[in-house]
Amino acid sequence: MYTSMEGSWINTLFFWTFTLFGMINFIHLGLYIVGANTYDIMQWRRKKRLEAEKEQYEPLLTVLVPAHNEELGIIRTLDTISKST
């Protein structure tokens, strides 16, 4: 049988062991929650930024103008095309 001194020592050891593991698990859970929320906020900001960039996107347009010996009229043609786009 255990004496009262040994039982007290074992109870104290179990108490501090379970307390330590409980604190570690509690801290781990807290860090997990903070990390998950931080990740969600970063993804939300990224999504909003990508949506804003998508709205600002203007596709490029290529205009082919056939011109042969059009030195005089090409400037006026290019000015008209640039104003219409």
SERO-4910 file (N, C-alpha, C, O; in steps of 0.05 Angstrom, whole numbers):
BEGIN
 pado doro    nc1    nc2    nc3   cac1   cac2   cac3    cc1    cc2    cc3    oc1    oc2    oc3
  Met    A     17    -24      0      0      0      0     18     25      0     41     25      9
  Tyr    A      5     46    -10     20     72    -10     16     85     16     -5     83     29
  Thr    A     36     99     24     33    116     48     21    142     39     20    148     15
  Ser    A     13    158     57      1    183     51     20    202     36     12    218     20
  Met    A     46    199     41     66    216     28     68    208     -1     70    226    -18
  Glu    A     68    182     -8     71    173    -35     46    180    -51     48    189    -74
  Gly    A     23    176    -40     -2    183    -53     -4    212    -59    -14    220    -81
  Ser    A      5    228    -42      4    257    -46     23    265    -68     17    282    -85
  Trp    A     46    252    -69     66    258    -90     56    250   -118     58    265   -137
  Ile    A     43    226   -120     32    217   -145      9    235   -153      7    241   -177
  Asn    A     -8    242   -135    -31    260   -142    -21    287   -152    -32    298   -171
  Thr    A     -1    297   -139     10    322   -148     23    320   -176     19    338   -192
  Leu    A     36    298   -181     48    293   -208     27    291   -229     29    304   -250
  Phe    A      6    276   -224    -17    274   -243    -30    301   -247    -37    308   -270
  Phe    A    -34    315   -226    -47    342   -228    -31    360   -246    -42    372   -264
  Trp    A     -5    362   -242     11    380   -258     15    370   -286     18    386   -305
  Thr    A     16    344   -290     18    333   -317     -7    339   -333     -5    349   -355
  Phe    A    -30    334   -322    -55    340   -336    -59    370   -340    -69    379   -360
  Thr    A    -50    386   -320    -52    415   -323    -34    425   -346    -42    442   -361
  Leu    A    -10    414   -347      9    422   -369     -3    414   -396     -3    431   -414
  Phe    A    -12    389   -399    -23    381   -425    -49    397   -431    -53    404   -455
  Gly    A    -65    403   -412    -88    420   -416    -81    448   -426    -94    458   -444
  Met    A    -61    460   -413    -52    486   -422    -41    486   -450    -46    504   -466
  Ile    A    -25    465   -456    -14    463   -483    -37    460   -504    -36    473   -525
  Asn    A    -56    443   -498    -79    440   -517    -95    466   -519   -104    473   -541
  Phe    A    -99    480   -497   -114    505   -498    -99    526   -515   -111    540   -531
  Ile    A    -73    528   -511    -57    547   -527    -57    539   -556    -59    556   -574
  His    A    -55    513   -562    -56    503   -589    -82    510   -602    -82    519   -625
  Leu    A   -104    506   -589   -130    513   -599   -132    543   -605   -143    552   -625
  Gly    A   -122    559   -586   -123    588   -590   -107    597   -614   -115    614   -630
  Leu    A    -83    585   -618    -66    592   -641    -80    583   -667    -78    596   -687
  Tyr    A    -93    560   -666   -107    550   -689   -129    569   -697   -133    575   -721
  Ile    A   -145    578   -678   -167    597   -684   -156    623   -695   -167    633   -714
  Val    A   -135    634   -683   -124    659   -692   -112    655   -720   -116    672   -738
  Gly    A    -98    633   -725    -87    628   -752   -108    625   -773   -105    635   -795
  Ala    A   -130    611   -766   -151    606   -786   -165    633   -792   -171    638   -816
  Asn    A   -170    649   -772   -182    675   -777   -164    693   -794   -173    708   -811
  Thr    A   -138    693   -788   -119    709   -803   -119    700   -832   -118    716   -851
  Tyr    A   -119    674   -837   -119    663   -864   -145    672   -879   -144    680   -902
  Asp    A   -168    670   -865   -193    678   -877   -193    708   -885   -202    715   -906
  Ile    A   -182    725   -867   -181    753   -873   -163    759   -897   -169    775   -914
  Met    A   -140    745   -898   -122    749   -921   -135    740   -947   -132    753   -967
  Gln    A   -149    718   -947   -163    708   -971   -185    727   -979   -189    732  -1003
  Trp    A   -199    738   -960   -221    757   -965   -210    782   -979   -221    792   -998
  Arg    A   -187    792   -968   -175    816   -980   -165    810  -1008   -167    826  -1026
  Arg    A   -153    786  -1012   -143    778  -1038   -166    777  -1058   -163    785  -1081
  Lys    A   -188    765  -1050   -211    763  -1067   -222    790  -1075   -228    795  -1099
  Lys    A   -223    809  -1056   -233    836  -1062   -214    850  -1081   -223    864  -1099
  Arg    A   -188    846  -1077   -168    859  -1094   -170    848  -1123   -169    863  -1142
  Leu    A   -173    822  -1125   -176    810  -1152   -201    819  -1166   -201    824  -1190
  Glu    A   -223    822  -1151   -248    833  -1163   -244    861  -1172   -254    869  -1193
  Ala    A   -230    878  -1157   -225    905  -1164   -207    907  -1189   -212    923  -1207
  Glu    A   -187    889  -1191   -170    889  -1215   -186    879  -1239   -181    888  -1261
  Lys    A   -204    861  -1235   -220    851  -1257   -238    873  -1268   -242    874  -1292
  Glu    A   -249    889  -1250   -266    911  -1259   -251    932  -1275   -262    945  -1293
  Gln    A   -225    936  -1269   -209    956  -1282   -197    946  -1308   -184    962  -1322
  Tyr    A   -200    921  -1314   -188    910  -1337   -201    920  -1363   -225    920  -1365
  Glu    A   -185    930  -1381   -195    940  -1407   -180    924  -1428   -155    926  -1430
  Pro    A   -194    909  -1444   -180    893  -1464   -167    910  -1485   -177    932  -1491
  Leu    A   -146    901  -1496   -132    915  -1517   -146    910  -1544   -158    889  -1548
  Leu    A   -144    929  -1562   -157    927  -1587   -137    933  -1609   -122    952  -1607
  Thr    A   -137    917  -1629   -119    920  -1652   -136    929  -1676   -155    916  -1683
  Val    A   -128    950  -1689   -141    960  -1712   -122    959  -1736   -100    970  -1734
  Leu    A   -130    945  -1756   -113    944  -1780   -125    963  -1801   -148    961  -1808
  Val    A   -108    981  -1811   -116   1000  -1831    -99    996  -1855    -75   1001  -1855
  Pro    A   -112    986  -1876    -96    983  -1901    -89   1011  -1913   -107   1027  -1917
  Ala    A    -64   1015  -1918    -56   1041  -1929    -32   1036  -1948    -12   1024  -1940
  His    A    -36   1046  -1972    -15   1044  -1991    -12   1072  -2004    -30   1082  -2017
  Asn    A     11   1083  -2001     17   1110  -2011     -4   1130  -2000    -15   1147  -2015
  Glu    A     -9   1129  -1974    -28   1147  -1961    -14   1166  -1942    -23   1169  -1919
  Glu    A      7   1178  -1950     22   1196  -1932      6   1219  -1922      9   1228  -1899
  Leu    A    -12   1230  -1938    -27   1254  -1930    -51   1247  -1912    -57   1261  -1894
  Gly    A    -64   1225  -1918    -89   1219  -1904    -85   1201  -1879   -104   1197  -1864
  Ile    A    -62   1189  -1876    -58   1170  -1854    -59   1183  -1827    -69   1171  -1808
  Ile    A    -49   1207  -1824    -50   1221  -1798    -78   1226  -1790    -86   1222  -1767
  Arg    A    -95   1236  -1808   -123   1241  -1802   -137   1215  -1795   -154   1215  -1778
  Thr    A   -131   1194  -1809   -143   1168  -1804   -136   1158  -1776   -154   1148  -1761
  Leu    A   -111   1159  -1769   -102   1150  -1742   -114   1167  -1720   -122   1157  -1699
  Asp    A   -116   1193  -1724   -129   1211  -1704   -159   1203  -1700   -168   1202  -1678
  Thr    A   -172   1198  -1722   -200   1190  -1720   -204   1164  -1706   -222   1161  -1690
  Ile    A   -187   1145  -1712   -188   1119  -1698   -182   1121  -1668   -196   1109  -1652
  Ser    A   -162   1137  -1661   -155   1140  -1632   -177   1154  -1617   -181   1149  -1593
  Lys    A   -192   1172  -1630   -213   1186  -1616   -238   1169  -1613   -254   1173  -1594
  Ser    A   -242   1149  -1630   -266   1133  -1629   -263   1110  -1609   -284   1098  -1603
  Thr    A   -240   1104  -1599   -237   1082  -1580   -237   1090  -1551   -235   1073  -1534
***
